[in-house]
Amino acid sequence: GALMLYDVTNQDSVKDLYDWINVISSVPNSPKTKILIEAKTDLKRKVKKEEAQQIFEKFNFQGELLNTSSKTGENVEKAFEMLGREILKKSLQKCTNCGEMYPIELKFCQYCGSKTA
């Protein structure tokens, strides 16, 4: 997974974000889970929220667009939790028989023994 961020006080950081998106996309076995983080949200915003939402949608980021501030600690821990949760979602499937979540790699549900579809 990848936490990708830009500084809401610096429009140039959005250009850098595009560069990083291209770098990550070009790597074999690139991260399938990407979280977009807005940094320094405790300061005056120069990058419009609408622009961030467009980037989020265009590049299929997961979770939600997250506002963070290292200075205040706002949502810093949440960013890592969200990344972990999104990675976990992609590695599990729901059993159609019992409704439990189990690893995608398994051919049978580990809870009820039903065969994977």
N, CA, C and O of each residue as an XYZ file, in Angstrom:
468
protein
N       0.813     -1.182      0.000
C       0.000      0.000      0.000
C       0.856      1.245      0.000
O       2.045      1.198      0.316
N       0.242      2.360     -0.358
C       0.971      3.626     -0.416
C       0.141      4.754      0.173
O      -1.037      4.918     -0.142
N       0.788      5.529      1.039
C       0.210      6.775      1.523
C       0.787      7.870      0.642
O       2.000      8.080      0.625
N      -0.064      8.564     -0.086
C       0.402      9.607     -0.999
C      -0.186     10.932     -0.528
O      -1.394     11.057     -0.331
N       0.687     11.913     -0.352
C       0.191     13.167      0.195
C       0.706     14.377     -0.559
O       1.687     14.326     -1.299
N       0.000     15.456     -0.334
C       0.432     16.749     -0.850
C       0.151     17.777      0.233
O      -0.651     17.551      1.140
N       0.824     18.903      0.117
C       0.730     20.002      1.068
C      -0.369     20.956      0.587
O      -0.258     21.518     -0.503
N      -1.421     21.146      1.379
C      -2.531     22.009      0.957
C      -2.130     23.477      0.852
O      -2.875     24.283      0.294
N      -0.956     23.831      1.386
C      -0.491     25.221      1.321
C       0.432     25.470      0.136
O       0.917     26.586     -0.050
N       0.680     24.429     -0.673
C       1.678     24.531     -1.740
C       1.170     23.856     -3.019
O       1.139     22.629     -3.110
N       0.779     24.655     -3.988
C       0.253     24.126     -5.252
C       1.284     23.261     -5.980
O       0.914     22.308     -6.666
N       2.570     23.584     -5.837
C       3.618     22.786     -6.486
C       3.641     21.348     -5.974
O       4.051     20.437     -6.693
N       3.207     21.145     -4.744
C       3.209     19.782     -4.201
C       2.200     18.892     -4.926
O       2.343     17.669     -4.924
N       1.186     19.492     -5.542
C       0.228     18.719     -6.341
C       0.927     18.195     -7.592
O       0.698     17.059     -8.007
N       1.777     19.025     -8.192
C       2.560     18.574     -9.353
C       3.473     17.419     -8.951
O       3.621     16.447     -9.691
N       4.076     17.534     -7.781
C       4.929     16.450     -7.276
C       4.113     15.180     -7.044
O       4.591     14.073     -7.293
N       2.887     15.345     -6.568
C       2.006     14.197     -6.350
C       1.763     13.462     -7.664
O       1.819     12.233     -7.710
N       1.493     14.213     -8.732
C       1.305     13.596    -10.050
C       2.548     12.813    -10.463
O       2.441     11.716    -11.011
N       3.721     13.374    -10.202
C       4.972     12.662    -10.516
C       5.059     11.351     -9.746
O       5.415     10.316    -10.309
N       4.731     11.398     -8.457
C       4.793     10.176     -7.640
C       3.759      9.147     -8.088
O       4.029      7.946     -8.074
N       2.590      9.610     -8.482
C       1.559      8.691     -8.989
C       2.099      7.967    -10.219
O       1.922      6.756    -10.354
N       2.754      8.701    -11.114
C       3.336      8.089    -12.314
C       4.440      7.105    -11.967
O       4.522      6.030    -12.562
N       5.284      7.457    -11.015
C       6.366      6.555    -10.597
C       5.785      5.258    -10.042
O       6.198      4.166    -10.433
N       4.840      5.383     -9.143
C       4.256      4.190     -8.521
C       3.524      3.339     -9.549
O       3.596      2.111     -9.502
N       2.826      3.976    -10.472
C       2.080      3.232    -11.491
C       2.994      2.470    -12.435
O       2.594      1.448    -12.992
N       4.216      2.955    -12.621
C       5.136      2.317    -13.565
C       5.940      1.168    -12.955
O       6.625      0.443    -13.676
N       5.864      0.999    -11.658
C       6.623     -0.051    -10.976
C       5.888     -1.387    -11.118
O       4.681     -1.455    -10.887
N       6.614     -2.459    -11.499
C       5.966     -3.775    -11.528
C       5.449     -4.113    -10.125
O       6.093     -3.801     -9.123
N       4.305     -4.738    -10.072
C       3.661     -5.068     -8.786
C       3.454     -3.826     -7.927
O       3.663     -3.858     -6.714
N       3.043     -2.736     -8.562
C       2.832     -1.488     -7.826
C       1.712     -1.664     -6.802
O       0.850     -2.529     -6.964
N       1.723     -0.850     -5.753
C       0.695     -0.973     -4.715
C      -0.704     -0.828     -5.305
O      -0.973      0.094     -6.075
N      -1.572     -1.733     -4.939
C      -2.956     -1.676     -5.412
C      -3.805     -0.791     -4.504
O      -4.884     -0.342     -4.891
N      -3.312     -0.550     -3.308
C      -4.034      0.280     -2.353
C      -3.291      1.593     -2.175
O      -2.127      1.624     -1.775
N      -4.005      2.692     -2.486
C      -3.416      4.021     -2.361
C      -4.377      4.916     -1.583
O      -5.572      4.969     -1.874
N      -3.835      5.615     -0.595
C      -4.609      6.548      0.213
C      -4.100      7.954     -0.084
O      -2.893      8.192     -0.062
N      -5.014      8.894     -0.363
C      -4.630     10.282     -0.635
C      -4.795     11.107      0.636
O      -5.857     11.129      1.257
N      -3.711     11.782      1.000
C      -3.681     12.540      2.245
C      -3.389     14.008      1.964
O      -2.469     14.346      1.220
N      -4.189     14.864      2.573
C      -3.941     16.301      2.525
C      -3.155     16.664      3.783
O      -3.634     16.450      4.896
N      -1.955     17.211      3.613
C      -1.103     17.567      4.747
C      -1.173     19.063      5.047
O      -1.500     19.876      4.182
N      -0.862     19.396      6.275
C      -0.822     20.785      6.769
C      -2.194     21.452      6.729
O      -2.301     22.640      6.425
N      -3.225     20.701      7.031
C      -4.576     21.264      6.973
C      -4.859     22.233      8.117
O      -5.928     22.840      8.163
N      -3.913     22.381      9.034
C      -4.048     23.376     10.099
C      -3.685     24.781      9.601
O      -3.889     25.770     10.305
N      -3.145     24.855      8.381
C      -2.727     26.136      7.802
C      -3.684     26.575      6.690
O      -4.586     25.830      6.306
N      -3.480     27.787      6.181
C      -4.357     28.333      5.128
C      -4.196     27.535      3.834
O      -3.094     27.381      3.307
N      -5.306     27.046      3.351
C      -5.343     26.210      2.146
C      -5.140     27.047      0.884
O      -5.742     28.108      0.722
N      -4.275     26.546     -0.012
C      -4.099     27.156     -1.337
C      -4.567     26.204     -2.436
O      -4.908     26.633     -3.538
N      -4.579     24.923     -2.128
C      -5.076     23.915     -3.073
C      -6.554     23.707     -2.759
O      -6.921     23.386     -1.629
N      -7.394     23.892     -3.770
C      -8.836     23.775     -3.558
C      -9.247     22.334     -3.270
O      -8.690     21.388     -3.828
N     -10.218     22.190     -2.400
C     -10.748     20.876     -2.029
C     -11.293     20.152     -3.263
O     -11.157     18.934     -3.378
N     -11.901     20.891     -4.173
C     -12.460     20.301     -5.391
C     -11.367     19.654     -6.236
O     -11.567     18.583     -6.810
N     -10.213     20.310     -6.307
C      -9.087     19.760     -7.065
C      -8.629     18.440     -6.440
O      -8.351     17.469     -7.145
N      -8.557     18.422     -5.131
C      -8.157     17.199     -4.426
C      -9.154     16.077     -4.684
O      -8.758     14.930     -4.894
N     -10.436     16.398     -4.668
C     -11.471     15.388     -4.910
C     -11.365     14.840     -6.330
O     -11.570     13.646     -6.548
N     -11.050     15.696     -7.292
C     -10.873     15.243     -8.677
C      -9.690     14.279     -8.795
O      -9.781     13.266     -9.488
N      -8.590     14.590     -8.125
C      -7.418     13.707     -8.131
C      -7.784     12.371     -7.496
O      -7.440     11.310     -8.017
N      -8.478     12.432     -6.375
C      -8.906     11.228     -5.653
C      -9.697     10.300     -6.574
O      -9.445      9.096     -6.619
N     -10.639     10.861     -7.296
C     -11.496     10.066     -8.182
C     -10.754      9.614     -9.439
O     -10.896      8.465     -9.857
N      -9.973     10.495    -10.039
C      -9.269     10.188    -11.286
C      -8.307      9.013    -11.125
O      -8.197      8.175    -12.020
N      -7.618      8.947    -10.001
C      -6.603      7.918     -9.801
C      -7.064      6.778     -8.892
O      -6.251      5.977     -8.431
N      -8.358      6.709     -8.641
C      -8.957      5.599     -7.884
C      -8.294      5.350     -6.533
O      -7.931      4.219     -6.207
N      -8.143      6.413     -5.755
C      -7.636      6.244     -4.397
C      -8.690      5.528     -3.566
O      -9.882      5.621     -3.858
N      -8.259      4.819     -2.537
C      -9.179      4.085     -1.687
C      -9.441      4.861     -0.397
O      -8.789      5.863     -0.105
N     -10.411      4.365      0.360
C     -10.757      5.005      1.626
C     -11.449      6.326      1.368
O     -12.379      6.415      0.566
N     -10.985      7.340      2.056
C     -11.535      8.687      1.896
C     -10.385      9.678      1.795
O      -9.269      9.391      2.229
N     -10.658     10.831      1.228
C      -9.673     11.909      1.188
C      -9.480     12.375      2.624
O     -10.432     12.812      3.271
N      -8.258     12.285      3.120
C      -8.020     12.489      4.544
C      -7.221     13.760      4.815
O      -6.126     13.942      4.283
N      -7.780     14.638      5.647
C      -7.089     15.851      6.086
C      -6.203     15.511      7.270
O      -6.661     14.899      8.235
N      -4.929     15.904      7.204
C      -4.020     15.628      8.318
C      -3.202     16.864      8.678
O      -3.022     17.779      7.876
N      -2.720     16.852      9.906
C      -1.796     17.881     10.372
C      -0.782     17.222     11.291
O      -1.136     16.706     12.351
N       0.464     17.241     10.887
C       1.522     16.714     11.754
C       1.677     17.595     12.986
O       2.030     17.117     14.064
N       1.412     18.876     12.817
C       1.560     19.827     13.922
C       0.576     19.524     15.052
O       0.950     19.512     16.224
N      -0.681     19.281     14.688
C      -1.701     19.021     15.713
C      -1.916     17.530     15.951
O      -2.520     17.133     16.948
N      -1.419     16.710     15.030
C      -1.614     15.264     15.136
C      -2.933     14.790     14.544
O      -3.243     13.600     14.583
N      -3.710     15.720     13.995
C      -5.023     15.382     13.443
C      -4.913     14.318     12.349
O      -4.225     14.515     11.347
N      -5.588     13.208     12.547
C      -5.749     12.117     11.575
C      -4.458     11.433     11.125
O      -4.480     10.670     10.159
N      -3.345     11.685     11.794
C      -2.094     11.039     11.397
C      -2.201      9.529     11.613
O      -1.892      8.746     10.715
N      -2.633      9.130     12.791
C      -2.802      7.703     13.076
C      -3.888      7.095     12.190
O      -3.770      5.958     11.734
N      -4.940      7.865     11.956
C      -6.051      7.385     11.127
C      -5.587      7.035      9.713
O      -6.119      6.106      9.105
N      -4.604      7.764      9.183
C      -4.091      7.491      7.834
C      -3.529      6.075      7.749
O      -3.802      5.347      6.795
N      -2.747      5.694      8.748
C      -2.158      4.355      8.757
C      -3.221      3.280      8.994
O      -3.170      2.203      8.400
N      -4.175      3.582      9.861
C      -5.273      2.640     10.104
C      -6.087      2.423      8.833
O      -6.455      1.294      8.508
N      -6.364      3.513      8.114
C      -7.141      3.422      6.881
C      -6.401      2.587      5.838
O      -7.009      1.762      5.157
N      -5.096      2.799      5.712
C      -4.304      2.027      4.755
C      -4.371      0.540      5.096
O      -4.603     -0.289      4.216
N      -4.173      0.205      6.353
C      -4.245     -1.193      6.777
C      -5.609     -1.803      6.512
O      -5.709     -2.934      6.036
N      -6.658     -1.055      6.819
C      -8.029     -1.537      6.608
C      -8.304     -1.787      5.126
O      -8.911     -2.796      4.768
N      -7.858     -0.872      4.266
C      -8.089     -1.019      2.827
C      -7.293     -2.185      2.242
O      -7.789     -2.891      1.364
N      -6.071     -2.393      2.715
C      -5.278     -3.542      2.264
C      -5.973     -4.830      2.680
O      -6.077     -5.770      1.892
N      -6.444     -4.870      3.910
C      -7.127     -6.058      4.426
C      -8.387     -6.368      3.620
O      -8.664     -7.529      3.320
N      -9.149     -5.332      3.269
C     -10.367     -5.528      2.473
C     -10.081     -6.267      1.172
O     -10.859     -7.122      0.750
N      -8.954     -5.930      0.536
C      -8.616     -6.539     -0.753
C      -8.099     -7.964     -0.613
O      -7.981     -8.677     -1.609
N      -7.790     -8.387      0.603
C      -7.244     -9.729      0.791
C      -8.276    -10.703      1.352
O      -7.969    -11.873      1.581
N      -9.493    -10.223      1.572
C     -10.537    -11.072      2.139
C     -11.730    -11.176      1.195
O     -11.962    -10.312      0.349
N     -12.474    -12.261      1.371
C     -13.735    -12.431      0.649
C     -14.802    -12.872      1.641
O     -14.495    -13.420      2.699
N     -16.046    -12.628      1.287
C     -17.153    -12.981      2.170
C     -17.745    -14.310      1.734
O     -18.060    -14.505      0.560
N     -17.894    -15.216      2.680
C     -18.492    -16.524      2.392
C     -19.977    -16.332      2.089
O     -20.697    -15.689      2.852
N     -20.422    -16.892      0.976
C     -21.832    -16.769      0.595
C     -22.726    -17.649      1.456
O     -23.942    -17.457      1.492
N     -22.131    -18.612      2.149
C     -22.904    -19.522      2.990
C     -23.082    -18.984      4.410
O     -24.209    -18.874      4.893
N     -21.974    -18.648      5.083
C     -22.061    -18.241      6.495
C     -21.876    -16.736      6.717
O     -22.161    -16.233      7.804
N     -21.402    -16.016      5.696
C     -21.238    -14.572      5.811
C     -19.941    -14.112      6.450
O     -19.709    -12.908      6.564
N     -19.089    -15.038      6.871
C     -17.805    -14.678      7.480
C     -16.804    -14.258      6.407
O     -16.907    -14.670      5.252
N     -15.840    -13.437      6.801
C     -14.767    -13.009      5.907
C     -13.585    -13.954      6.085
O     -13.221    -14.299      7.210
N     -12.979    -14.376      4.957
C     -11.820    -15.268      5.020
C     -10.880    -14.955      3.862
O     -11.299    -14.337      2.884
N      -9.593    -15.378      3.954
C      -8.596    -15.023      2.939
C      -8.965    -15.484      1.528
O      -9.450    -16.599      1.337
N      -8.733    -14.628      0.557
C      -9.039    -14.900     -0.848
C      -8.325    -16.146     -1.352
O      -8.865    -16.872     -2.186
N      -7.106    -16.404     -0.852
C      -6.308    -17.531     -1.346
C      -6.936    -18.891     -1.036
O      -6.654    -19.872     -1.723
N      -7.779    -18.956     -0.014
C      -8.351    -20.243      0.384
C      -9.426    -20.700     -0.597
O     -10.187    -19.888     -1.124
N      -9.478    -22.001     -0.833
C     -10.483    -22.588     -1.732
C     -11.775    -22.917     -0.984
O     -12.825    -23.121     -1.593
N     -11.677    -22.965      0.362
C     -12.826    -23.266      1.203
C     -12.904    -22.247      2.336
O     -11.878    -21.758      2.810
N     -14.116    -21.932      2.765
C     -14.307    -21.044      3.910
C     -13.763    -21.740      5.153
O     -14.113    -22.889      5.423
N     -12.926    -21.064      5.897
C     -12.328    -21.657      7.088
C     -13.319    -21.771      8.238
O     -13.021    -22.425      9.237
N     -14.485    -21.154      8.122
C     -15.472    -21.177      9.195
C     -16.528    -22.263      9.011
O     -16.881    -22.958      9.964
N     -17.033    -22.408      7.778
C     -18.108    -23.384      7.565
C     -17.738    -24.487      6.581
O     -18.472    -25.465      6.443
N     -16.606    -24.339      5.895
C     -16.157    -25.375      4.965
C     -16.730    -25.278      3.563
O     -16.435    -26.125      2.720
N     -17.544    -24.263      3.294
C     -18.116    -24.106      1.954
C     -17.019    -23.832      0.938
O     -16.043    -23.137      1.222
N     -17.202    -24.398     -0.262
C     -16.232    -24.204     -1.335
C     -16.387    -22.805     -1.924
O     -17.498    -22.291     -2.052
N     -15.247    -22.193     -2.281
C     -15.245    -20.871     -2.901
C     -15.880    -20.956     -4.282
O     -15.650    -21.910     -5.025
N     -16.671    -19.960     -4.614
C     -17.338    -19.936     -5.928
C     -16.364    -19.730     -7.051
O     -16.764    -19.686     -8.215
